[in-house]
């Protein structure tokens, strides 16, 4: 979904994260996104894992040159995106940072990480 000025806001019922140049990038709440609890959890997990995080508007064309993309939300949890408009994202496979965050997320929500039991 796009903002009125053409920036990527989110996926349908899911927040979007992009990895580009080693940074984890997601849209700001000022781009009319849902302030999802899964998004907040992933930002905390990424920070704790030492990933560089950037919150800024994402141009639609950046999706075509992203190294990795994934959606997150209550329904999709952490879902890799491997194609955009029939074009592969990165090498067309889920990326390392996506898979790392997916594992950290599942470990946390399944109670395997005591640091996140307050969730």
C-alpha positions, 0 to 999 in steps of 0.5 A: 500500500502506498501513501498519497505521495507514493511512498510505501506504507505497508502491506495489507494488514502487515508492516513492511521491513526492507534490508538494504546496505545492511540496514533494517529499514521500515516506514515511520508511523507518520506514513499512516502505517498501523503501529503494529505490536509485531513491528514494535517487537521486531524493532526491539529484537533487531536492536538487541541483536545489534542490527542497524535500524533506520525508520524513514519513508521508503520509495516504491522503486527501492523495493526493486533493489532491496537486499531483503524484504519481509512483512510482519503482523499478527496474522503473517508473523514474519513472512519473507517476501521474495518477489515484487512485481514478478521481480526477485528480491535480492537473490530470490530467497529469504535473506539472512537478516529476515531468517534471523529475525524470524527465528528470534521472533518465534523463540521470543513468542514461544517463551524460549527467550526469558528476556521477552517474557514480559510481552 
